Amino acid sequence: MLDHVSIGVRDANAAKHFYDAALKPLGYTCLSQAPGSLGYGGETVALWVNEAPRPVTADAKSGLHFCFAANACKRRRVSQGGAQ
């Protein structure tokens, strides 16, 4: 149903280190990088991380939630410290 999602950050360069590490176990890499913009995905970009003047702050009561799917074997292997 969704083609891609975009989120705003204050500093794309600083955010890149986090998203590189967080998305690697899911097989996502940075497929697109331009000043102020990063695009992550497998074969095509599914997550855009863009600099924004007022990114939405973390708020557990907002109801906003993203969950990335990974197959069960990969999740188990990674959670046990294994190869991705």
Secondary structure, DSSP 8 states (H G I E B T S, - for coil): ----EEEEES-HHHHHHHHHHHHGGGT-EEEEEETTEEEEESSSEEEEEEE-SS-----TTS---------HHHHHHHHTT---
